[in-house]
Amino acid sequence: MLDALTLVTGVAALLLAAWCGWAAHRDQPTKDWHFIGMAVVSLLALIQLVIGIVALARGEKPDQGTTIFVAYLLGAFACVPAAGVMSLAERTRWGSVTVAAGGVVLAVLEVRLYDIWGG
């Protein structure tokens, strides 16, 4: 898989987490700008999902197994959108905390995807 994309996605997720964490610190819910940030990070995760599936279809194999790799890809793709939906349900600072936590989780999933692929 593309190491650069994994790195960019992880860094973008951490930046989103810091941004939403700052909003939570200031006692603010998620705003429209946060959702634009979530869309950018989700788009990066979608690109990674597509590239990962294409790599598997071409016959490339992850070091630690295809099933676990696909599960992590799907989890990474769903992580930030799920946090965004939950933040819509909680229109307080805790919605921002939820998105910040989702960003941190995505960054950890990116490290794990790198390890599973054989990085």
Secondary structure, DSSP 8 states (H G I E B T S, - for coil): --HHHHHHHHHHHHHHHHHHHHHHHTT----HHHHHHHHHHHHHHHHHHHHHHHHHHTT---TT-HHHHHHHHHHHHHHHHHHHHHHHH--SHHHHHHHHHHHHHHHHHHHHHHHHHT-
